[in-house]
Amino acid sequence: MDIKVTTYNIHSCIGTDNLYFTDRIAAVIQGDQSDIVCLQEVEVNNVPTKTRIWSHIHGDDQPALIASKAGLKYHVFVPAIRSKADSKWKERHQNVSDLDVSGNITMPAVLSSAENNLMERQPLNHNIDSTMYGKFGIAILSKFPIRQIRTHYYIRYKKKTQRNAMACLIELPNKKQVWVVNTHLGCHFIGREQAQQARELALFVHSLQRDSGVCAVITCGDFNSPPWFSCIRELERQGLRDVWQHKRRFGGTFPSHEQAIGMPFIGKCFRKLLRLDYIFLYGGVVCKIAYVYDGCSDASLVASDHLPVCAVLFIDNTQNREQK
């Protein structure tokens, strides 16, 4: 059967006009009518707080709000860090655990990668109450039931911000299952951090197929890597197939608009300068069409500093092995 999958870095729901709206993000997602959506740079705040230096003060559960407004019944959020912005340039971070995973499903056991179980890491100590920290990470929204969740926290690269990946086993209407992986890699300017994380990600993807017997794995995310970075080449060497095969179209997703925050007056000629967002396939899944979705209005362009990447995929049910 065919499904439509989208990956979208929502920049904490801060648009290129520096305004905070969950509605705009939901409208972009609803406009493309995807079945499964992977979001990066997502916040869940239990109390009004400013989570990241670019964000605004709010007390929203962003994935819950966006899923509800976009008509996606199921959602799961996996934080990478707890964070609190103390000033325009300074943040404080805390580690998270699998107890911080949230969503609106009957939560199955969350399985962490054995190679890097969060519970084995020492928490960061701070003097302020952890409830004042917002949670920042990634989320998967789905029209279809989520049956299992797995998480992986990458080995931290030097003193860079902790990054993670998540996987949801999703049951399709025909009762077959597919793994959907979501990740947000680091932002090292020559790609060393991303390359390290790509090797871990490939092992994570392979383990999903090996351990569950489900052949189809769809990997989405913001890889902070243009196509020539070693990160992308490493994933392809490990058997992950990039859905973007347009020979005459670059597929740029960043920046979404000429007024992108931090890039003033870049001009329209620099819009979509970089291709940073990808969908990769592994196993029994084939891409029919892939495209960058820029909506039909300026609101779609300014909702985030990235544009979403969408793909219509055919799940080859004949390649799903019997469940162990």
N, C-alpha and C positions, 0 to 999 in steps of 0.2 A: 504494500500500500504506500501511498504518497503522504508525506508530512512536510509542513513548512517550519523551518527553524530559523531563529534570528539571534544574533549576538549584538549587544549594545552596551557601550560604556556610557553610563548616564551622568557621570560627573557630579554625584551627590544631588542630582536634580537642579543643579545650578546651570543656567543657560549662558550663552555667550554674551547676553546682556546683563549678566550678574544678578539675575532675578531667580528666586527659588519657587519652582512649581512642579509638583508631582503630576498635575493634570496634563501638562504638555508632554511629558514622557509617556504617560498612558495613552494619550491621543496618537502619538507616533506609532506605538505598538499596535493599538487597535486599528489604525489605518491600514496596516499591512496584513492584518488578520493571520498572524502566525499561530501555530499550534503549540510550539515550545519556544521560550525566550530565555536566553542567558544574559544576565545583567552583571556588569562590573561597576565598581565604585558606588556601592549601595550602603546606606546608613540605616541603622535601627537605634533610635534613642528612646530610652525609657522615661527620661525627663528632658525638658528643654535644655539643650546644650549645643555648643559649636564643636563638631567632631573633628573636622579637618580645617586647615588654615584657609582653604578656598570656599568652605561651606558657609551656611548661615545657621543661626540658632533655630532649632526646631525640636519637637518631641515626637516625631513621626516614625512609624514603622513603614518605611518606604516600600519594601516589596509587597506588604499586605495591601497598602493603598493602591499601588500600581496594578497589582493583579486584579483587585476588585473592579477598578475603573476600566481595565482593558478586557474584562470578561474571561480571565484565565482562572479556573477553579482552584488549582493547587499551586502552592508556592513553598519553597524552602530557602532559607537564608543561612549562609555559613560565614561567620566573620573571620577575618584574618588577624585583626587587632581590636583592642579597645583603645580609643583615642580621645583626647581633649585638647582643643586649641586654646592655649593660654594667651596668645597674642597673634598679631598678623604673621609672625615668622616662626613661632615656637609651638610645638606640640609635645604632649606627654603620652606615652603608649604603655599599655599593659598587654600581656599575653592573654589568650583565650583558651577555652577547653571545649570539648564536644558538648558540654552542657549549655554552651551559648548558642548552639544551633537552634533555629526557630522556624516555624511554619504553621500552616493551617491543616496539615495532614495528621492522621494518627501516626505519631512519630515512631518509625521502626528504629531498631538499634542502629546507632551511627557508628560505622566502622572506620577507624583511622588506619592509615597505612602503617604496617608494622615497621617499615624502615624509619619512620619519623613520627612516632606517636607523641602527640602534644602533651599527654599526661606525664611524659618523662622529662619535660623541660621545666626549668625553674621559672616561676613567675617573677615579673618585675615588681619591685616594691615601691609604692608611692604613699604619700601621707594623706591624700584626699580619698574620700569614699569612692569606691569603684562604680557606684551607681551614677556618679557624675560624668562618667566616661560614656561616650557613644560607641556603638559597635559599627565597624566598617569592614565591608567584604564583598562577597559575591552572592548571587541568588539565581535560582532557576524557577521559572513560572511555567505552568503547563495546563493545557486543557484536559490532559489524560492523567490517570492516577499514578502517583509516585510510590513504588513498592519498596525501595531500598535506597539508603544514602551512604555514600562513602566520602571520606575527606582525606586530603593530604596537605601537609604543611611543609613547604620547601625548606631545605637547609638554608638558614639565613646567610646572605652574602655580605660579609664584612659587617658594617654597621647599618646596612640598608634596612628599610621597612620590611617586616615579615610579610611574605606572600603565601598564597594557598591555592588549592584546587578542590573541586567538589565533583561528585558524580551522583546522578540519580538514575535508578533503574525504573523506566517508565513503561507502563502497560498500555499498548495501543488498543483501539476498538476491536481489532481482530484477535485480541488476547495474546498476541506476540509481544515480545519485550525488546527494548533498545536501551543501551546506556547513553546518557548525555552527560558530557564532562564540561565544566565551566572553569576558567582560570583567568588570572590577571598576573602576568609576569612582571618582573622588575623593570627598572628604567635606567640601566647602565648605558652610557652614551656610545660605547663601542660594542655592547652586547655581551659582555662576559657573564654578567648575572643571568641574563636570559638564556645563555647557552647552558649554564649549570642547571637551571630549572627545567630546560627542555629535556635534558637527559632523565631527570626525575619524572617528568610528565609522561614520557614515552613508557617508562617502566610501569607507571600507574595505569595507563591505558591498557597495556598488555595484560596486567594483572586482572583487570575487570573481565576481559574475555576468557582468560585462563581459569579463573576461579568460579565463574558463574555459568559458563557454557553459552552465554549470549554473544553471538558473533558481531553484531552491529554496534559500533561505538562512534558517536559523533562528538567531536571535541571543538569547543567554541571558546572565544575569549579575546581579550586585548593582550597581544603578545609584545607590545612595545618594541616591535622589530619590523623594519621594512624587509621585503623579500630577499634581499642579498645578505642579511645577517646569518651568522652560523647557526643561530637558534632554529630558523626555519629549515635550513638544510639538514640539520640533525633530525628534526621531526620527520622529514621526508625520507631520510635514510632508514628510519625506524618503521617505515611502512605507512605513515599517516599521509593521506592524500589531500592536498589543497583543493577546495571546490572551485577556486577562481582560475579558470582556464581561458579567459578572454585574451586573445593575442593583441588586440588593438585597444584594450581598455585597461587602465592601470588599477582601478579599484580603490582609489584613495578614500580614506575615511576621516582624516584629521588634517587641519582643523575643519570643522563643519561649516564655518561662517567666517567672513572677513573681519568680524569683530570679536574673534575668539579671545577669551580672557588671557592676558599675558602676551598676546600677539597683536597689539593695536595697529590698525592701519596697514594690515598686511596686503590688502587689496584682493579683488576677486580672483586674480590670476594665481594666487597661492592657496586658494581653497582646495581642500582635499589633496594637499601636497604629499601626505604620507599615507601609506597603507600599513596600518598597525593592527587591524582587527581581522580575524580569520575564522573559518570553519574548516576543520580537517575531518576526514572520514577514515575509518579503519574497519576492515571486515566487510560483512554483507550489507553494504549500503552504497547507493549510487546517486550522484548529483544529476538532476535534470536541468536545473537552471540556478544561477547565483547572480546576485545583484546588490549594489549599494542602494539603500532606500533613502531618498531625500524628500519623501512626502510630496505634497502638492501645495505647500504654503511656506511662507517665511518662518512660521512658528515651528515647523518641523526642523528647519535648519538651525534655529537658535536654542532649541530645547536642551541640547548638550553640546560639548565641544567636539564630540565624535558623531559620526553617522552610523546607523546600524547596517550590518551585513546580513542578507537573507538568502536562504537556499531552499529550493524544493527538492526533497530527497525521496528516493524509492528504497524502501526497506525490503531486502530480499529475504523473505521468510524461510526459504528453503535452506538458508545457511545457518539458521538457529539450531544449535545442537540441543539435544535433550538436557534438561536441567539436572544438575548434580544433586 
